[in-house]
């Protein structure tokens, strides 16, 4: 009968397509056992429950062990979502492993729609997700998720967000009349955003998505300073006027040292119900070209479908209400890519830290003096 060491060696043939290492080296294989009946079982612990290739990795791992002659092989899938190494733990939101800013340079590109559908898609993939609606002047996440509960507040003014569609959410719409405008100056808006960051009790989350307001003003700067943002995603439509402002958003995150995970092209072509022909109302592939030009991943394109707007208005995002639609499938794929890009980001950060981790224990007194 093959040994544990031989099984592990066989499992090294299974490679993670994003991290470009085998699952044994990555530490994914845990609790490997051979039972008395000759069966093999082990845990396959991935870096995110939203991994887009988790079923493929499970099948490849089981096949690799079966190739050694075992008939009964069980790979138990689970995940421990990683957080970015080197981030100041004192500034981390308690229990929140990743904070993801969803941004655009201008309004009207469907950023809030993308945010809510990505959040629900990640939750449907098994992740614990929250949304912080930072668009104080035009909050929409409460309506898009069909929130019916009010946030709870304890004696210490800590706020506990309600849950809808499997996603925790906090929005200015929960503290203000729907038809009453927020007529505040910049400092008051920034203070409200700080309150959202400091007082909301999210509990354990794999991903907290921040629905950023359009532009590059006070709120954006407040959030990049107050919240431990892991990475950002830029949303744009294909036409030049939207892409011009999207580039400004890219530059803003570059200046505040927030990694941009990639670009999403929203409203990318309209599919005619009658003939099935794709009409490029706003042209096509503009966001892809910008991504390539900046050396960033193109996370995907979402087609223009009436059902997306209708589902948002009814409080049931399209990924949940019409999972077989083209838009829903696109959002699900993009959610997987976002999770993958975050895992790659964490792995790269960990590698850099390891490469520059110097053990001074064996250094000479002369070397230590030079280091000082």
C-alpha positions as CSV (number, residue, x, y, z in Angstrom):
1,X,0.0,0.0,0.0
2,X,1.3,3.5,-0.9
3,X,2.6,5.5,2.1
4,X,1.5,9.0,3.2
5,X,4.7,10.4,1.7
6,X,3.8,8.8,-1.7
7,X,0.3,10.2,-1.5
8,X,1.6,13.7,-0.8
9,X,4.1,13.4,-3.7
10,X,1.2,12.4,-6.0
11,X,-0.8,15.4,-4.8
12,X,2.1,17.7,-5.8
13,X,1.0,17.2,-9.4
14,X,-2.1,19.3,-8.7
15,X,-1.3,23.0,-9.3
16,X,-3.3,26.1,-8.2
17,X,-3.8,28.0,-11.5
18,X,-3.6,31.4,-9.8
19,X,-0.9,30.9,-7.3
20,X,1.2,28.7,-9.6
21,X,2.2,26.3,-6.9
22,X,1.1,22.8,-6.0
23,X,-1.5,22.3,-3.3
24,X,0.9,20.5,-1.0
25,X,3.5,23.3,-1.0
26,X,0.7,25.8,-0.5
27,X,-0.5,24.0,2.6
28,X,-3.9,23.2,1.2
29,X,-3.7,19.5,2.0
30,X,-4.3,18.8,5.7
31,X,-5.4,15.9,8.0
32,X,-4.3,13.3,5.5
33,X,-5.3,9.8,6.7
34,X,-5.4,6.2,5.4
35,X,-8.1,4.2,7.1
36,X,-7.9,0.5,8.0
37,X,-10.1,-0.3,4.9
38,X,-7.6,1.2,2.5
39,X,-9.5,4.5,1.9
40,X,-7.9,7.9,1.9
41,X,-9.3,11.1,3.2
42,X,-7.9,14.6,3.6
43,X,-9.0,18.2,4.0
44,X,-8.4,20.6,1.0
45,X,-8.3,24.0,2.7
46,X,-8.3,26.8,0.1
47,X,-7.6,30.5,0.5
48,X,-11.2,31.6,-0.2
49,X,-14.6,29.9,-0.2
50,X,-15.3,31.8,-3.4
51,X,-12.4,30.1,-5.3
52,X,-13.7,29.7,-8.9
53,X,-11.7,26.4,-9.4
54,X,-12.4,24.7,-6.1
55,X,-14.4,21.8,-7.7
56,X,-11.7,21.3,-10.2
57,X,-9.0,21.2,-7.6
58,X,-11.0,18.7,-5.6
59,X,-11.5,16.4,-8.6
60,X,-7.9,16.6,-9.6
61,X,-6.7,15.9,-6.1
62,X,-9.0,12.8,-5.7
63,X,-7.9,11.6,-9.2
64,X,-4.2,12.0,-8.3
65,X,-4.7,9.7,-5.2
66,X,-6.9,7.2,-7.0
67,X,-4.1,6.8,-9.6
68,X,-2.0,5.2,-6.8
69,X,-4.5,2.4,-6.6
70,X,-6.9,3.7,-3.9
71,X,-10.6,3.2,-4.8
72,X,-12.1,5.2,-2.0
73,X,-10.8,8.8,-1.8
74,X,-12.5,11.8,-0.1
75,X,-11.2,15.4,-0.3
76,X,-13.2,17.6,2.1
77,X,-13.4,21.1,0.8
78,X,-13.1,24.1,3.1
79,X,-11.5,27.5,3.2
80,X,-9.8,30.0,5.5
81,X,-9.9,33.3,3.8
82,X,-6.5,35.0,3.8
83,X,-5.8,38.6,4.7
84,X,-3.0,40.8,3.4
85,X,0.3,40.3,5.3
86,X,1.9,43.4,6.7
87,X,-1.3,45.5,7.2
88,X,-1.5,47.4,10.5
89,X,-3.6,45.1,12.7
90,X,-4.4,48.0,15.0
91,X,-6.3,49.6,12.1
92,X,-8.0,46.4,10.9
93,X,-11.8,46.3,11.3
94,X,-12.3,43.5,13.9
95,X,-13.2,40.3,12.2
96,X,-13.0,41.6,8.7
97,X,-10.3,39.9,6.6
98,X,-10.6,41.9,3.4
99,X,-11.9,45.4,2.6
100,X,-12.6,45.9,-1.1
101,X,-13.4,49.4,-2.6
102,X,-15.7,49.3,-5.6
103,X,-15.1,52.6,-7.4
104,X,-15.7,54.6,-10.6
105,X,-14.5,57.9,-11.8
106,X,-18.0,59.1,-12.6
107,X,-21.6,58.4,-11.8
108,X,-24.0,56.4,-14.0
109,X,-21.8,53.5,-14.8
110,X,-23.6,51.0,-12.6
111,X,-21.1,50.8,-9.8
112,X,-23.7,50.2,-7.1
113,X,-25.3,47.5,-9.2
114,X,-22.0,45.8,-9.7
115,X,-21.2,46.1,-6.0
116,X,-24.5,44.5,-4.8
117,X,-24.3,41.7,-7.4
118,X,-20.6,40.9,-6.6
119,X,-21.5,40.8,-2.9
120,X,-24.4,38.4,-3.3
121,X,-22.3,36.3,-5.8
122,X,-19.5,36.0,-3.2
123,X,-22.1,35.1,-0.5
124,X,-23.6,32.4,-2.9
125,X,-20.1,31.0,-3.3
126,X,-19.9,30.5,0.5
127,X,-18.2,33.6,1.7
128,X,-19.3,35.9,4.6
129,X,-19.9,39.3,3.0
130,X,-20.9,42.8,3.9
131,X,-21.5,46.1,2.1
132,X,-20.7,49.5,3.4
133,X,-22.7,52.0,1.3
134,X,-20.4,55.1,1.4
135,X,-22.4,57.1,-1.1
136,X,-23.9,59.4,1.5
137,X,-25.6,61.7,-1.0
138,X,-27.1,58.9,-3.1
139,X,-27.4,55.7,-1.0
140,X,-29.0,52.8,-2.8
141,X,-27.8,49.5,-1.3
142,X,-30.7,49.3,1.1
143,X,-33.2,49.3,-1.7
144,X,-31.1,47.1,-4.0
145,X,-30.9,44.4,-1.3
146,X,-34.6,44.8,-0.2
147,X,-33.6,45.6,3.4
148,X,-36.6,45.6,5.7
149,X,-34.9,45.7,9.1
150,X,-33.4,48.7,10.8
151,X,-29.8,48.6,12.2
152,X,-29.6,47.9,15.9
153,X,-27.6,50.1,18.3
154,X,-26.4,49.3,21.8
155,X,-25.8,51.5,24.8
156,X,-22.3,52.3,23.6
157,X,-23.6,53.4,20.2
158,X,-22.2,50.4,18.4
159,X,-24.3,49.7,15.3
160,X,-25.2,46.2,14.1
161,X,-26.1,46.0,10.4
162,X,-29.1,44.1,9.1
163,X,-28.7,41.2,6.7
164,X,-30.5,40.7,3.3
165,X,-29.8,38.3,0.5
166,X,-27.1,36.7,2.8
167,X,-25.2,40.0,2.9
168,X,-24.8,42.4,5.9
169,X,-25.3,46.0,4.9
170,X,-25.2,49.5,6.3
171,X,-26.4,52.6,4.3
172,X,-27.3,56.2,4.9
173,X,-30.8,55.3,3.6
174,X,-31.3,53.5,6.9
175,X,-30.8,56.7,8.9
176,X,-32.7,59.1,6.6
177,X,-36.1,59.5,5.0
178,X,-36.0,58.1,1.5
179,X,-37.2,61.4,-0.1
180,X,-35.2,63.7,2.1
181,X,-31.9,64.9,0.6
182,X,-28.7,64.9,2.6
183,X,-27.8,68.6,2.5
184,X,-24.4,68.4,4.3
185,X,-21.1,70.0,3.8
186,X,-18.0,67.9,3.2
187,X,-16.8,67.7,6.9
188,X,-20.2,66.3,8.0
189,X,-20.2,63.7,5.3
190,X,-16.6,62.7,6.2
191,X,-17.7,62.3,9.8
192,X,-20.6,60.1,8.9
193,X,-18.3,57.9,6.8
194,X,-15.9,57.7,9.8
195,X,-18.8,56.6,12.0
196,X,-19.6,53.8,9.6
197,X,-16.0,52.6,9.7
198,X,-15.6,52.9,13.5
199,X,-19.0,52.1,15.0
200,X,-20.5,49.3,12.8
201,X,-19.9,45.8,14.2
202,X,-19.5,43.6,11.2
203,X,-18.6,40.4,13.0
204,X,-16.6,37.8,11.0
205,X,-16.5,38.7,7.3
206,X,-14.4,37.3,4.5
207,X,-15.1,40.4,2.4
208,X,-16.4,43.9,3.1
209,X,-17.3,45.7,-0.1
210,X,-17.3,49.5,0.0
211,X,-19.7,51.1,-2.5
212,X,-17.6,54.2,-3.1
213,X,-19.3,57.4,-4.3
214,X,-18.3,58.6,-7.8
215,X,-15.3,60.9,-8.1
216,X,-12.1,61.4,-6.2
217,X,-13.1,63.8,-3.4
218,X,-13.4,64.0,0.4
219,X,-15.2,60.7,1.0
220,X,-12.7,58.7,-1.0
221,X,-9.8,60.2,0.8
222,X,-11.5,59.7,4.2
223,X,-12.0,56.0,3.4
224,X,-8.5,55.4,2.2
225,X,-7.2,57.0,5.4
226,X,-9.6,55.5,7.9
227,X,-10.4,52.0,6.5
228,X,-7.8,49.3,5.9
229,X,-8.6,48.9,2.2
230,X,-7.0,45.7,0.8
231,X,-7.6,46.5,-2.8
232,X,-9.9,48.3,-5.3
233,X,-11.9,47.4,-8.3
234,X,-12.7,50.0,-11.0
235,X,-16.1,49.9,-12.8
236,X,-16.6,51.6,-16.1
237,X,-18.7,51.5,-19.2
238,X,-16.9,51.2,-22.6
239,X,-17.2,54.7,-23.9
240,X,-14.3,57.2,-23.7
241,X,-15.9,59.7,-21.4
242,X,-16.4,57.1,-18.7
243,X,-12.9,55.6,-19.3
244,X,-11.3,59.0,-18.9
245,X,-12.7,59.3,-15.4
246,X,-12.0,55.7,-14.6
247,X,-8.3,56.4,-15.3
248,X,-8.5,59.2,-12.7
249,X,-9.8,56.7,-10.2
250,X,-6.9,54.4,-11.0
251,X,-4.4,57.3,-10.4
252,X,-6.1,58.2,-7.1
253,X,-5.6,54.6,-5.7
254,X,-2.1,54.6,-6.9
255,X,-1.4,57.9,-5.0
256,X,-2.8,56.4,-1.7
257,X,-1.0,53.1,-2.2
258,X,-4.1,50.9,-2.6
259,X,-3.6,48.0,-5.1
260,X,-6.1,47.9,-7.9
261,X,-7.2,44.3,-8.5
262,X,-8.6,45.0,-12.0
263,X,-11.3,46.7,-14.1
264,X,-14.9,45.6,-14.9
265,X,-16.7,46.7,-18.0
266,X,-20.4,47.2,-17.3
267,X,-23.2,47.6,-19.9
268,X,-21.0,45.9,-22.4
269,X,-23.3,45.1,-25.3
270,X,-27.1,44.6,-25.4
271,X,-28.4,41.2,-26.5
272,X,-31.6,41.5,-28.5
273,X,-34.4,39.2,-27.2
274,X,-35.8,38.7,-30.7
275,X,-32.8,38.0,-32.9
276,X,-30.1,37.3,-30.4
277,X,-27.7,39.8,-32.0
278,X,-25.4,41.8,-29.7
279,X,-25.7,45.5,-30.1
280,X,-22.7,47.5,-28.9
281,X,-24.6,50.6,-27.6
282,X,-21.6,52.0,-25.8
283,X,-19.0,50.3,-28.0
284,X,-17.0,47.4,-26.6
285,X,-13.7,46.4,-25.0
286,X,-12.8,50.0,-23.9
287,X,-12.2,48.9,-20.3
288,X,-10.3,45.9,-21.5
289,X,-7.9,48.1,-23.4
290,X,-7.4,50.4,-20.4
291,X,-6.7,47.3,-18.2
292,X,-4.1,46.1,-20.7
293,X,-2.6,49.5,-21.0
294,X,-2.1,49.8,-17.2
295,X,-1.0,46.2,-16.8
296,X,-4.0,45.3,-14.8
297,X,-6.3,42.3,-14.9
298,X,-9.5,42.7,-16.9
299,X,-12.0,41.1,-14.5
300,X,-14.9,40.7,-17.0
301,X,-17.7,42.3,-18.9
302,X,-21.3,42.5,-17.9
303,X,-23.9,42.8,-20.7
304,X,-26.7,45.4,-20.7
305,X,-29.9,43.6,-19.8
306,X,-33.2,45.2,-18.6
307,X,-33.5,42.5,-15.9
308,X,-30.5,43.8,-14.1
309,X,-32.2,47.2,-13.4
310,X,-35.6,45.6,-12.6
311,X,-34.1,43.2,-10.1
312,X,-32.2,46.0,-8.4
313,X,-35.4,48.0,-8.1
314,X,-37.2,45.1,-6.6
315,X,-34.6,44.3,-4.0
316,X,-33.5,41.0,-5.5
317,X,-30.1,41.3,-7.3
318,X,-30.0,39.5,-10.7
319,X,-27.5,36.9,-9.5
320,X,-30.1,35.6,-7.1
321,X,-33.3,36.3,-9.0
322,X,-32.2,35.3,-12.4
323,X,-29.1,33.1,-12.0
324,X,-29.3,31.7,-15.6
325,X,-29.2,35.2,-17.2
326,X,-26.1,36.3,-19.0
327,X,-25.6,39.1,-16.5
328,X,-25.8,36.8,-13.5
329,X,-23.3,34.4,-15.0
330,X,-21.0,37.2,-15.7
331,X,-21.2,38.5,-12.1
332,X,-20.6,35.0,-10.7
333,X,-17.4,34.7,-12.9
334,X,-16.2,38.1,-11.9
335,X,-16.7,37.4,-8.2
336,X,-14.5,34.3,-8.6
337,X,-11.8,36.4,-10.4
338,X,-11.9,39.0,-7.7
339,X,-11.5,36.4,-5.0
340,X,-8.6,34.9,-6.9
341,X,-6.9,38.2,-7.4
342,X,-7.1,38.9,-3.7
343,X,-5.5,35.5,-2.9
344,X,-2.7,36.3,-5.4
345,X,-2.2,39.7,-3.9
346,X,-1.8,38.2,-0.4
347,X,0.5,35.5,-1.7
348,X,2.7,38.1,-3.4
349,X,2.8,40.3,-0.3
350,X,3.7,37.3,1.8
351,X,6.5,36.3,-0.6
352,X,8.0,39.8,-0.5
353,X,8.0,39.8,3.3
354,X,9.7,36.4,3.4
355,X,12.4,37.4,0.9
356,X,13.2,40.4,3.1
357,X,12.9,38.7,6.4
358,X,16.5,38.9,7.8
359,X,17.6,36.8,10.8
360,X,19.9,39.0,12.7
361,X,20.7,36.3,15.3
362,X,23.8,35.1,13.4
363,X,25.0,38.5,12.3
364,X,28.4,39.8,13.4
365,X,28.8,42.8,15.7
366,X,30.3,44.7,12.7
367,X,27.3,44.0,10.5
368,X,24.9,45.0,13.3
369,X,26.7,48.3,13.7
370,X,26.5,49.0,10.0
371,X,22.8,48.2,10.1
372,X,22.2,50.7,12.8
